[in-house]
Amino acid sequence: MAISVLMRRSILIGFVTVLSIHEPTSCQEALVTHPIVNVRSGPGTKYEIVARVKEGDRFPILNVDNLWVQIDIGEETLEKIRLPKTDEKPGPEKVSEKKETWIYRSLIQFIGKPPDFEERQIDFQNWALDEIPVNFIEFKSDWEIWVRLPPEQYPSREKVQRIARKMAEEYKKQTGFMERKVVVKILKGPRIYATGSN
């Protein structure tokens, strides 16, 4: 009797875990880490500065384009902090259309994960199975991945380290996980053979 109760409990826990994949509760945010940061209308310094934000401000992330991050400032907030054009009177004035708002990546810290993070991990896992290929992949945490390769993939430690670095880079690209460095550990037998990070 005690065994069946325990089994029901573990099945219920597993079921709840699966449901949480499809019901995101949070989003990834950008935390401004510098005293004053320019917000631009596009992903690059060639775009106009539309506002300035300060250290400690947090905004939801909409997109990441290489070195630039698109943030959602919100129309009301943007009206309060936007910079007037040279021929405008200072102060808030209604803008006719909502502008994109981009910030330089090294001036923020990523907080949290994208809402569909678990689904993106599955996509990465499928990519690794097809492209590398791997025999085994396990997510030890959001930022640490353990992998086993087929025996023919171990010709040299340098090649295996390149594979690990490539996987870490691809993981960040596919999942959007930017909070910290991603580490891929490739196992050979029971031991870690090579490590790569991004």
Secondary structure, DSSP 4 states (H G I P E B T S, - for coil): -HHHHHHHHHHHHHHHHHHHHHS-----EEEE-SSEEEEESSSSTTSPEEEEEETT-EEEEEEEETTEEEE---HHHHHHHBPPPTTSPSS----SSPPP-EEEGGGEEEES--TTHHHHHHHHHHHHHHHS--SEEEESSSSEEEEE--GGG-S-HHHHHHHHHHHHHHHHHHH---SS--EEEEEETTEEEEEEE-
